Amino acid sequence: MKLLVNPTKLILLFASLAIIGCAKQQESYTQTISTVDGISNAELTYKQGDSILVTSSLSPSELHYQRIQDGEVTVLVTDANGTSTFEEVPSKYINLDATVEVSRNVFQDYFPEEWAEMKGQQYTTIYIKSKKDAGIFYMKCVFTNTEKEIGKYSEDF
């Protein structure tokens, strides 16, 4: 009986799968608040359920935290006028070494063209982008001081 697959290639395949399967998940992350436009004296908070994962002054700085459970995260941008709430942010964008941009009422050049209609509205935007792979990103826009979503955009949708 003749084998259809080279045994050496089969062994290499199984060895590769074993190594990948045993790779340890990253346990801590750093997100860098790189850009803040149109907002001053504010705070950025990541929450999962009732637990605060990390909170920081909204200014160029680094956020350091431990891996969170899979699920959805709520991101809050709070200033003296109120809180803009970004609900249902997938944890894969929080469990990521990334840059974070936060803006208010600034129509960024990387926004999807269909968002042009929101010009003139009061809105707040977060943009999370992987430091390792520019193709992994998450952007969401809400009406300022509400949780009402205007739009969201990522490599997944």
C-alpha positions as CSV (number, residue, x, y, z in Angstrom):
1,M,0.0,0.0,0.0
2,K,1.4,3.4,-1.0
3,L,1.0,6.4,1.3
4,L,-0.5,9.5,-0.3
5,V,1.3,11.9,2.1
6,N,5.0,12.0,2.7
7,P,5.6,10.8,6.3
8,T,8.2,13.5,6.9
9,K,5.8,16.3,5.9
10,L,3.1,14.7,8.1
11,I,5.5,14.7,11.1
12,L,6.4,18.3,10.5
13,L,2.8,19.3,10.3
14,F,1.9,17.6,13.6
15,A,5.0,19.1,15.3
16,S,4.0,22.6,14.0
17,L,0.5,22.2,15.3
18,A,1.7,21.0,18.7
19,I,4.0,24.0,19.0
20,I,1.3,26.4,18.0
21,G,-1.2,24.8,20.4
22,C,1.3,25.0,23.3
23,A,2.2,28.7,22.6
24,K,1.4,30.7,25.7
25,Q,-1.1,33.5,25.4
26,Q,0.1,37.0,26.0
27,E,-0.9,38.0,29.6
28,S,-0.3,41.7,29.7
29,Y,-0.9,44.5,27.2
30,T,0.1,48.1,26.6
31,Q,-2.1,50.5,24.8
32,T,-0.7,53.9,24.0
33,I,-3.0,56.9,23.9
34,S,-1.4,58.6,21.0
35,T,-3.8,61.3,19.9
36,V,-6.5,63.3,21.7
37,D,-8.3,65.9,19.6
38,G,-11.1,68.2,20.7
39,I,-11.2,67.0,24.3
40,S,-9.4,68.3,27.3
41,N,-9.4,67.3,31.0
42,A,-11.0,63.9,30.4
43,E,-10.7,60.4,31.6
44,L,-10.6,57.1,29.6
45,T,-12.0,54.0,31.3
46,Y,-12.3,50.3,30.2
47,K,-15.0,48.3,32.0
48,Q,-16.2,44.7,31.7
49,G,-19.4,44.2,33.5
50,D,-19.1,46.0,36.9
51,S,-15.3,45.7,37.0
52,I,-13.0,48.6,36.0
53,L,-10.1,47.1,34.0
54,V,-8.1,50.3,33.6
55,T,-8.7,54.1,33.9
56,S,-6.4,56.9,32.9
57,S,-6.3,60.6,32.2
58,L,-7.1,61.1,28.6
59,S,-3.7,62.5,27.4
60,P,-0.8,60.9,25.5
61,S,0.3,58.1,27.8
62,E,0.5,54.3,28.1
63,L,-2.1,52.0,29.6
64,H,-0.8,48.8,31.1
65,Y,-3.2,46.0,32.2
66,Q,-3.6,42.2,32.4
67,R,-5.4,40.1,29.8
68,I,-9.2,40.3,30.2
69,Q,-11.9,37.6,29.7
70,D,-13.3,37.2,26.3
71,G,-16.5,39.1,25.9
72,E,-17.5,42.7,25.4
73,V,-16.0,45.8,27.0
74,T,-17.5,49.2,27.7
75,V,-15.2,52.2,27.0
76,L,-16.0,55.5,28.7
77,V,-14.7,58.9,27.9
78,T,-15.7,61.3,30.7
79,D,-15.2,65.0,31.1
80,A,-16.9,67.8,33.0
81,N,-19.8,67.8,30.5
82,G,-20.6,64.1,30.8
83,T,-19.7,60.7,29.6
84,S,-19.6,59.3,26.1
85,T,-20.1,55.5,26.3
86,F,-18.9,53.0,23.7
87,E,-20.7,49.7,24.5
88,E,-20.0,46.2,23.1
89,V,-16.3,46.7,22.1
90,P,-15.0,43.2,21.4
91,S,-12.4,42.1,23.9
92,K,-10.0,41.2,21.1
93,Y,-9.4,45.0,20.6
94,I,-8.6,45.4,24.3
95,N,-6.4,42.3,24.5
96,L,-4.1,44.0,22.0
97,D,-0.9,46.0,22.1
98,A,-2.3,49.1,20.3
99,T,-2.5,52.8,19.8
100,V,-5.6,54.6,20.9
101,E,-6.9,57.8,19.4
102,V,-9.9,59.7,20.9
103,S,-11.5,62.7,19.2
104,R,-14.5,64.9,19.6
105,N,-16.2,66.6,16.6
106,V,-13.1,66.0,14.4
107,F,-13.9,64.4,11.1
108,Q,-10.7,62.3,10.6
109,D,-9.3,61.6,7.1
110,Y,-9.5,57.8,7.8
111,F,-13.2,57.8,8.6
112,P,-15.4,55.9,6.1
113,E,-16.9,58.2,3.5
114,E,-20.5,57.2,4.6
115,W,-19.8,58.9,8.0
116,A,-19.6,62.4,6.3
117,E,-23.2,63.0,7.2
118,M,-22.3,63.3,10.9
119,K,-20.3,66.5,10.2
120,G,-21.9,69.3,12.3
121,Q,-23.2,66.8,14.9
122,Q,-21.7,66.5,18.4
123,Y,-19.8,63.1,18.4
124,T,-17.0,61.4,20.1
125,T,-14.8,58.7,18.4
126,I,-12.4,56.0,19.6
127,Y,-9.9,54.4,17.2
128,I,-7.9,51.4,18.4
129,K,-5.2,50.1,16.1
130,S,-2.8,47.2,16.6
131,K,0.9,48.2,16.9
132,K,1.9,44.9,15.2
133,D,-0.6,44.8,12.3
134,A,-2.2,47.9,10.9
135,G,-4.9,45.7,9.4
136,I,-6.3,45.1,12.8
137,F,-8.3,48.0,14.1
138,Y,-11.6,49.1,15.6
139,M,-13.3,52.5,15.3
140,K,-16.6,53.6,16.9
141,C,-18.4,56.8,17.0
142,V,-21.2,57.8,19.4
143,F,-23.2,61.0,20.0
144,T,-21.3,63.0,22.6
145,N,-22.3,62.3,26.2
146,T,-24.6,59.4,25.2
147,E,-24.2,55.7,24.3
148,K,-26.1,56.2,21.1
149,E,-24.0,54.7,18.3
150,I,-23.5,56.6,15.1
151,G,-21.3,54.0,13.4
152,K,-18.5,51.5,13.9
153,Y,-15.9,50.1,11.6
154,S,-13.2,47.4,11.8
155,E,-11.5,44.8,9.7
156,D,-14.3,42.4,10.7
157,F,-17.2,44.5,9.3
